[in-house]
Amino acid sequence: MIPNTEEQQKHLIELAFTKMPFGRYKDYYLSEIPEPYYVWFKQKGFPTNKIGNFLAEMYEIKVNGLEGMFKEIRKQVNNQRLR
């Protein structure tokens, strides 16, 4: 099943605001963690839970150079919250 646009937007917002819950980059936004960390995880294996799925997604986003969109997403959402 292909998710609808609203579901995709919600997912991207959740991904944009998710912070690393453990390790060296604890409390960093996933999009702010350096790509080599994701490459290491790819080689070792991502956790088999929700954060692991997010890390695997962010790996794909990072290797394709698309992580810049997350700053804009956070900015837009925060601006909407201030209204």
Secondary structure, 3 states (H helix, E strand, C coil): CCCCHHHHHHHHHHHHHCECCCCCCCCCEHHHCCHHHHHHHHHHCCCCCHHHHHHHHHHHHHHCCCCCHHHHHHHHHHHHHHC
